[in-house]
Amino acid sequence: MNAGKALLSLIVGLSVGAVVGVLLAPHKGKKTRNKIAENSHNMLHSMNSKFDEFVDGYAQKVDNVKDDFKDASTRVKNRLDHLEA
């Protein structure tokens, strides 16, 4: 499973769990609405954090590939220069 699908599954699971938990809670009215708002805020913060971690990890992988490509191109250039000399 790729990271995008895993992240989406995590988000959906957290969302469903939070909604079911709030709806089955014994509280009513304003207290339930406050609880929904608080859980929504916490879930949004958690999703933002997970998304930032995902983006940072992806950016690091891209940087690593760029560095590897630069190293490989330098080695090829050096070999070509050596052959020409």
Residue frames as qw, qx, qy, qz and C-alpha x, y, z in Angstrom:
[[0.000, 0.891, 0.454, 0.000, 0.00, 0.00, 0.00],
 [0.432, 0.441, -0.048, 0.785, 1.47, 3.35, -0.93],
 [0.226, -0.174, -0.465, 0.838, 1.81, 6.22, 1.53],
 [0.283, -0.099, -0.167, -0.939, -1.06, 8.24, 0.00],
 [0.642, -0.287, -0.595, -0.389, -3.55, 5.39, 0.43],
 [0.542, -0.246, -0.660, 0.458, -2.32, 4.73, 3.96],
 [0.057, -0.059, -0.254, 0.964, -2.72, 8.40, 4.87],
 [0.465, -0.176, -0.331, -0.802, -6.23, 8.50, 3.37],
 [0.657, -0.281, -0.696, -0.071, -7.19, 5.33, 5.26],
 [0.379, -0.180, -0.559, 0.715, -5.90, 6.83, 8.49],
 [0.151, -0.027, 0.041, -0.987, -7.88, 10.04, 7.95],
 [0.593, -0.226, -0.491, -0.597, -11.09, 8.19, 7.10],
 [0.622, -0.249, -0.715, 0.200, -10.67, 5.88, 10.09],
 [0.214, -0.131, -0.443, 0.861, -10.09, 8.79, 12.47],
 [0.313, -0.098, -0.155, -0.932, -13.09, 10.64, 11.06],
 [0.655, -0.259, -0.600, -0.380, -15.47, 7.70, 11.32],
 [0.550, -0.221, -0.679, 0.433, -14.26, 6.86, 14.82],
 [0.068, -0.050, -0.302, 0.949, -14.69, 10.42, 16.04],
 [0.462, -0.152, -0.277, -0.829, -18.20, 10.77, 14.58],
 [0.689, -0.263, -0.657, -0.154, -19.37, 7.42, 15.95],
 [0.448, -0.149, -0.613, 0.634, -17.84, 8.17, 19.34],
 [0.106, -0.001, 0.174, -0.979, -19.56, 11.55, 19.59],
 [0.560, -0.166, -0.401, -0.706, -22.91, 10.27, 18.34],
 [0.713, -0.258, -0.652, -0.012, -22.93, 7.41, 20.83],
 [0.220, 0.137, -0.539, 0.801, -21.90, 9.62, 23.74],
 [0.204, -0.578, -0.769, 0.183, -24.45, 10.09, 26.52],
 [0.106, -0.409, -0.170, 0.890, -24.34, 13.90, 26.27],
 [0.305, 0.700, 0.620, 0.180, -26.94, 16.07, 24.56],
 [0.072, 0.969, 0.235, -0.032, -27.33, 19.51, 23.10],
 [0.107, 0.954, -0.270, 0.077, -24.69, 22.15, 23.61],
 [0.572, -0.572, 0.583, 0.079, -22.26, 19.77, 25.29],
 [0.802, 0.210, 0.518, 0.210, -22.38, 17.41, 22.29],
 [0.481, 0.855, 0.085, 0.177, -21.91, 20.30, 19.84],
 [0.183, -0.890, 0.416, -0.023, -18.93, 21.53, 21.85],
 [0.717, -0.297, 0.616, 0.134, -17.52, 18.02, 21.89],
 [0.745, 0.520, 0.365, 0.202, -17.99, 17.70, 18.11],
 [0.249, 0.951, -0.127, 0.132, -16.28, 21.05, 17.57],
 [0.410, -0.737, 0.537, 0.023, -13.38, 20.08, 19.85],
 [0.785, -0.034, 0.595, 0.169, -12.97, 16.66, 18.22],
 [0.631, 0.726, 0.217, 0.167, -13.14, 18.25, 14.75],
 [0.026, 0.948, -0.310, 0.065, -10.46, 20.75, 15.72],
 [0.575, -0.523, 0.625, 0.071, -8.24, 18.02, 17.15],
 [0.803, 0.262, 0.512, 0.160, -8.76, 15.82, 14.09],
 [0.474, 0.871, 0.030, 0.125, -7.98, 18.69, 11.72],
 [0.196, -0.856, 0.478, -0.011, -4.80, 19.46, 13.65],
 [0.712, -0.243, 0.650, 0.102, -3.82, 15.78, 13.53],
 [0.746, 0.528, 0.375, 0.154, -4.52, 15.55, 9.79],
 [0.245, 0.951, -0.176, 0.070, -2.50, 18.71, 9.15],
 [0.414, -0.686, 0.596, 0.045, 0.41, 17.27, 11.10],
 [0.771, 0.039, 0.621, 0.139, 0.26, 13.95, 9.25],
 [0.615, 0.754, 0.200, 0.116, 0.00, 15.75, 5.90],
 [0.018, 0.933, -0.360, 0.014, 3.00, 17.93, 6.76],
 [0.595, -0.438, 0.666, 0.100, 4.98, 14.81, 7.73],
 [0.775, 0.368, 0.499, 0.125, 3.98, 13.16, 4.44],
 [0.429, 0.898, 0.000, 0.096, 4.99, 16.22, 2.39],
 [0.230, -0.833, 0.502, 0.027, 8.29, 16.57, 4.27],
 [0.713, -0.190, 0.663, 0.125, 9.08, 12.90, 3.70],
 [0.704, 0.592, 0.365, 0.145, 8.23, 13.17, 0.01],
 [0.201, 0.960, -0.187, 0.046, 10.32, 16.33, -0.36],
 [0.459, -0.644, 0.605, 0.095, 13.26, 14.55, 1.29],
 [0.774, 0.130, 0.595, 0.174, 12.93, 11.66, -1.14],
 [0.537, 0.821, 0.151, 0.121, 12.88, 14.07, -4.08],
 [0.080, -0.916, 0.393, 0.007, 15.99, 15.80, -2.75],
 [0.654, -0.365, 0.650, 0.131, 17.72, 12.43, -2.35],
 [0.752, 0.438, 0.457, 0.183, 16.90, 11.47, -5.94],
 [0.314, 0.943, -0.064, 0.084, 18.17, 14.84, -7.19],
 [0.326, -0.774, 0.539, 0.055, 21.41, 14.38, -5.23],
 [0.755, -0.065, 0.633, 0.157, 21.82, 10.83, -6.55],
 [0.651, 0.685, 0.289, 0.154, 21.25, 12.03, -10.11],
 [0.089, 0.961, -0.260, 0.032, 23.75, 14.86, -9.68],
 [0.529, -0.558, 0.631, 0.106, 26.35, 12.42, -8.29],
 [0.773, 0.213, 0.573, 0.169, 25.76, 9.97, -11.13],
 [0.514, 0.841, 0.121, 0.120, 25.99, 12.68, -13.79],
 [0.144, -0.890, 0.431, 0.035, 29.25, 13.93, -12.24],
 [0.667, -0.294, 0.667, 0.154, 30.70, 10.41, -12.32],
 [0.722, 0.509, 0.436, 0.172, 29.68, 9.97, -15.96],
 [0.265, 0.958, -0.095, 0.055, 31.16, 13.35, -16.88],
 [0.367, -0.739, 0.559, 0.087, 34.43, 12.48, -15.11],
 [0.747, -0.005, 0.638, 0.185, 34.63, 9.14, -16.94],
 [0.604, 0.733, 0.275, 0.150, 33.98, 10.82, -20.27],
 [0.023, 0.958, -0.284, 0.000, 36.62, 13.46, -19.53],
 [0.569, -0.502, 0.637, 0.137, 39.06, 10.69, -18.60],
 [0.764, 0.292, 0.545, 0.186, 38.35, 8.81, -21.85],
 [0.435, 0.888, 0.095, 0.112, 38.87, 11.95, -23.92],
 [0.230, -0.894, 0.373, 0.089, 42.22, 12.73, -22.27]]
